[in-house]
Amino acid sequence: MSDAVSIERLRRIGWRGEALPASGLRVARVVAQHRAGYELHDGEHVFGAQPDGRFLKRGLDPALRPVVGDFVEVEAGTPPHIRNVQPRRTVLSRAAAGERYQQQIIASNVDYVFVLTGLDEDFNPARIERYLSLIQGSGAQPVVLLSKADSAGDTAPRVAAVRQRLPAGIPIHALNGKDPAGVAVLAPYLGLGDTAVLVGSSGAGKSTLTNTLLGEARMSTGAVRSGDDRGRHTTTRRALLQLPGGGCLIDTPGMRELKLTGGEDLDLFADIAALAERCRFADCGHGSEPGCAIQAALDTGDLSAERWRNYLKLHDEREEQAAALDARLNRQRGGRLPERPRRTRDSRDRE
């Protein structure tokens, strides 16, 4: 098979390179990972493969191992073996659950991140802000999807509440995940070769939306609990799926814990940073100091107390995670690292 034919096939599943690797090895994309190995797609066929031994070394940073969305170089054999991971053009990560600092890649080489939140008891603008804080540094574009619009009554107030808290450039769509006509609004994000990853809490309707986009009930769905509309993790692993319209969708399990990595800029809260610039004192703690623009905005209602509290929560978590990352790097290198430039609460430093 010629390189031109291989590249054309790979473009169907998101390949953006102009040439194949010089290694001469077969290129494929990781579509799923199991305990027994990986599932790969070469643009035409799905096949199983095993990772090279170096990916199995104890203590290896998990971010260096193949993940769903990666393009990898594969050596023929029985079974085929993944020898190398191609450079990732976008990476969506979170800090893994637990006390020990470790980054976990959710998906790679994605163009869009669909943040799905139900317009029922699952509705939580603060959680949407948390997702968007993680996405902003990934290189992918966030798209907020508000599901269950068919059963939520008047959706306008909740859509407006989300719109008020997000930058104008972030798309927001209220939809019924069961309705193919309503889901058609996502077509611009799922063109030939485009990849989107779907994230959200259990019960938000990720599997239902995925099935509608696929045109068949391939992903299992389940009823939500009464009282809080939370789901029961019907999706248990990440999987990259080809859609009839030509795009690729990565479905993910619901995430009970979504920790920042420590590298976020929190640009989502640029309005708060702009307010802080207007404080009388450069070192204003935004408490009882005279001339505090933050407190003035809280008093007038121009800044909601809920949004301010969420910013402080995310800011403090980011600083804790950044310190944990520095400590980890210090241990790995066996020496003292230069001190990380300190970020002020109002983010006035420009690193």
Number of C-alpha atoms within 10 A of each C-alpha: 5 6 11 12 9 18 19 12 17 23 17 20 29 23 22 14 10 9 11 17 13 6 10 11 16 17 24 29 29 26 25 20 19 9 5 10 13 21 20 26 21 21 20 12 8 14 15 17 22 20 19 16 10 12 17 11 10 8 6 11 12 15 14 12 17 23 23 23 31 26 28 24 21 24 20 12 9 9 12 16 20 26 18 21 19 14 11 13 14 18 21 20 21 20 21 17 14 9 7 11 18 19 19 17 19 19 26 27 26 25 22 22 26 25 23 27 27 26 24 19 14 20 19 14 20 17 17 19 21 19 23 24 23 23 21 17 18 23 16 21 19 24 21 22 27 26 26 20 19 15 11 14 10 11 17 10 9 17 17 11 11 19 16 10 18 20 14 9 9 12 14 19 17 23 24 23 25 18 14 16 11 15 18 13 12 15 12 10 18 22 16 18 19 22 27 27 26 23 23 25 24 26 25 29 25 28 25 23 24 24 19 21 24 18 12 10 14 12 16 12 18 15 12 16 11 9 7 12 17 19 19 17 20 17 18 11 14 21 20 24 19 21 19 13 13 17 21 27 27 25 25 23 20 23 11 11 12 17 20 24 24 23 14 21 18 20 15 18 20 15 13 20 17 15 17 24 17 13 20 13 15 12 12 19 15 18 9 9 14 13 14 21 21 24 20 16 15 15 12 9 10 10 18 13 14 12 17 15 12 17 21 14 12 21 22 14 16 22 20 14 21 19 16 18 20 18 14 15 14 14 12 9 9 9 9 11 12 8 8 10 9 10 15 13 19 23 20 13 10 8 9
